[in-house]
Amino acid sequence: MARTQQQRREETVGRLLEACIASIVEVGYARASAAVITKRAGVSVGALFRHFETMGDFMAATASEVLRRQVESFTKQAAEIPADRPALEAALTILRDITTSPTNAVLYELMIAARTDEKLNNHLRDVLAQYKAKIYDAAGALPGAESFPEETFPVLVALLTNVFDGAAITREVLPRDPDIEQQRIQLLTTLINGVLPNGGLAES
């Protein structure tokens, strides 16, 4: 059966986003030009700009796709945490693994570039705001999340996300220490559980 115009559009956009993610992972944001990306996707540069008005729009869409995948991965893995495993430790391990994935490095490169690129900054702002809300919702679905005070929980989610984001960025240039990575999870678990009388997320 012949594909519709909408199906062809979605396929092309999907290939472009996949190629952009792979290109940034391989050569970095600065060298991921429209020519490099479209060559990998097997389409023309003109095809990219038929679907996206500017490279900023395209990079925002790429960030959105990365975030969609990461939230989906976290939600799926969190739902599969065994009932006999402390939920907080499991959730922190999932968060660590997601933030250190090559795909997530794409997001870091885009955010760092946006610091000095006003147009890219504006494009990413809305995307990241939506991501923040989705991460909060995913964290709120974890077993025991209701134990946290309503005013504290958003702060905790932001704190933990920032901790693992920072660790993921520095691990690319600093010697990796697996012991510290594991101890970080154990220490965070102890600190968070110490705040709550009933153990918070530690009990599934």
Secondary structure, DSSP 4 states (H G I P E B T S, - for coil): -PPPHHHHHHHHHHHHHHHHHHHHHHH-GGG--HHHHHHHHTS-HHHHHHH-SSHHHHHHHHHHHHHHHHHHHHHHHHHT--TTS-HHHHHHHHHHHHHTSHHHHHHHHHHHHHTS-HHHHHHHHHHHHHHHHHHHHHHHTSTTGGGS-TTTHHHHHHHHHHHHHHHHHHTTTS---HHHHHHHHHHHHHHHHHH-TT-GGG--
